[in-house]
Amino acid sequence: MVEWDGLARPGESARGGKIVVGAKEGDADKGFTYVLCCHDRKWYIGSTRNLQKRLEAHRMGRVKTTKHRRPVRLLYSEEHGSFHEARRRELFLKSGTGRDWLKQIVERCQSG
C-alpha cells in the first residue's frame, strides 16, 4: 500500500499530473521522479519506471541506500513521458537549486 503525505493525493502528483501505477501498453518508457522522507528525517530522491514496485522495494529493505533508514514515506512524485526525463528531473532535484525548490514546495504544502 502506498502512503501519501499531503503533498500528493492518491492518483495525482503534486504537479497535478496523473500517476499511472503499473505499465500499460504504450507506457513502457514512462518514468517517475519521487522524494521519500526517511526515518532519519533526511530525503531520498530517486527515479523509476514503476513507482509502486520501487516504493515497495524501499519499504521491504531491498534498496541499499534506504534499507537502514526505514520507515520511509512518499513526500512528492511526478510523472514524466519518458524515463530519461524522470532521470533528468531527479538530477535537478538533487542540485542546490532543485533542493531549494523542493523545500519551498514542502513548506508551502505543510503550512496550508
Contacts in CASP RR format, 6 or more apart in sequence:
PFRMAT RR
TARGET T0000
AUTHOR 0000-0000-0000
METHOD contacts of the structure
MODEL  1
MVEWDGLARPGESARGGKIVVGAKEGDADKGFTYVLCCHDRKWYIGSTRN
LQKRLEAHRMGRVKTTKHRRPVRLLYSEEHGSFHEARRRELFLKSGTGRD
WLKQIVERCQSG
2 10 0 8 1.000
2 21 0 8 1.000
2 51 0 8 1.000
2 52 0 8 1.000
2 55 0 8 1.000
2 74 0 8 1.000
3 73 0 8 1.000
3 74 0 8 1.000
4 10 0 8 1.000
4 74 0 8 1.000
5 37 0 8 1.000
5 73 0 8 1.000
5 74 0 8 1.000
5 75 0 8 1.000
6 109 0 8 1.000
7 14 0 8 1.000
7 75 0 8 1.000
7 76 0 8 1.000
7 105 0 8 1.000
7 106 0 8 1.000
7 109 0 8 1.000
8 14 0 8 1.000
8 19 0 8 1.000
8 74 0 8 1.000
8 76 0 8 1.000
8 77 0 8 1.000
11 18 0 8 1.000
11 19 0 8 1.000
11 21 0 8 1.000
12 18 0 8 1.000
12 19 0 8 1.000
13 19 0 8 1.000
13 76 0 8 1.000
13 77 0 8 1.000
13 78 0 8 1.000
13 79 0 8 1.000
14 76 0 8 1.000
14 77 0 8 1.000
14 78 0 8 1.000
14 105 0 8 1.000
14 109 0 8 1.000
15 78 0 8 1.000
17 78 0 8 1.000
17 79 0 8 1.000
18 79 0 8 1.000
19 32 0 8 1.000
19 51 0 8 1.000
19 77 0 8 1.000
19 79 0 8 1.000
20 27 0 8 1.000
20 30 0 8 1.000
20 79 0 8 1.000
21 50 0 8 1.000
21 51 0 8 1.000
21 52 0 8 1.000
22 50 0 8 1.000
22 51 0 8 1.000
22 52 0 8 1.000
22 53 0 8 1.000
23 30 0 8 1.000
23 49 0 8 1.000
23 50 0 8 1.000
28 49 0 8 1.000
29 49 0 8 1.000
29 81 0 8 1.000
29 82 0 8 1.000
29 83 0 8 1.000
29 84 0 8 1.000
30 49 0 8 1.000
30 79 0 8 1.000
30 80 0 8 1.000
30 81 0 8 1.000
30 82 0 8 1.000
30 83 0 8 1.000
31 47 0 8 1.000
31 48 0 8 1.000
31 49 0 8 1.000
31 79 0 8 1.000
31 80 0 8 1.000
31 81 0 8 1.000
31 82 0 8 1.000
31 83 0 8 1.000
31 85 0 8 1.000
31 86 0 8 1.000
32 47 0 8 1.000
32 48 0 8 1.000
32 49 0 8 1.000
32 50 0 8 1.000
32 51 0 8 1.000
32 54 0 8 1.000
32 77 0 8 1.000
32 78 0 8 1.000
32 79 0 8 1.000
32 80 0 8 1.000
32 86 0 8 1.000
33 45 0 8 1.000
33 46 0 8 1.000
33 47 0 8 1.000
33 77 0 8 1.000
33 78 0 8 1.000
33 80 0 8 1.000
33 86 0 8 1.000
33 89 0 8 1.000
33 90 0 8 1.000
33 93 0 8 1.000
34 45 0 8 1.000
34 46 0 8 1.000
34 47 0 8 1.000
34 48 0 8 1.000
34 51 0 8 1.000
34 54 0 8 1.000
34 55 0 8 1.000
34 74 0 8 1.000
34 76 0 8 1.000
34 77 0 8 1.000
34 78 0 8 1.000
35 43 0 8 1.000
35 44 0 8 1.000
35 45 0 8 1.000
35 46 0 8 1.000
35 74 0 8 1.000
35 75 0 8 1.000
35 76 0 8 1.000
35 77 0 8 1.000
35 93 0 8 1.000
35 102 0 8 1.000
36 43 0 8 1.000
36 44 0 8 1.000
36 45 0 8 1.000
36 55 0 8 1.000
36 58 0 8 1.000
36 66 0 8 1.000
36 72 0 8 1.000
36 73 0 8 1.000
36 74 0 8 1.000
36 75 0 8 1.000
37 43 0 8 1.000
37 72 0 8 1.000
37 73 0 8 1.000
37 75 0 8 1.000
38 44 0 8 1.000
38 66 0 8 1.000
38 69 0 8 1.000
38 70 0 8 1.000
38 72 0 8 1.000
39 69 0 8 1.000
39 70 0 8 1.000
39 71 0 8 1.000
39 72 0 8 1.000
40 69 0 8 1.000
42 69 0 8 1.000
43 75 0 8 1.000
43 102 0 8 1.000
44 58 0 8 1.000
44 65 0 8 1.000
44 66 0 8 1.000
44 69 0 8 1.000
44 72 0 8 1.000
45 90 0 8 1.000
45 93 0 8 1.000
45 94 0 8 1.000
45 102 0 8 1.000
46 90 0 8 1.000
47 83 0 8 1.000
47 86 0 8 1.000
47 87 0 8 1.000
47 89 0 8 1.000
47 90 0 8 1.000
48 54 0 8 1.000
48 86 0 8 1.000
49 83 0 8 1.000
51 77 0 8 1.000
54 63 0 8 1.000
55 74 0 8 1.000
57 63 0 8 1.000
58 66 0 8 1.000
58 70 0 8 1.000
58 72 0 8 1.000
59 70 0 8 1.000
59 71 0 8 1.000
59 72 0 8 1.000
61 67 0 8 1.000
61 70 0 8 1.000
66 72 0 8 1.000
75 106 0 8 1.000
76 102 0 8 1.000
76 105 0 8 1.000
76 106 0 8 1.000
78 86 0 8 1.000
78 89 0 8 1.000
80 86 0 8 1.000
80 89 0 8 1.000
92 98 0 8 1.000
93 99 0 8 1.000
93 101 0 8 1.000
93 102 0 8 1.000
END
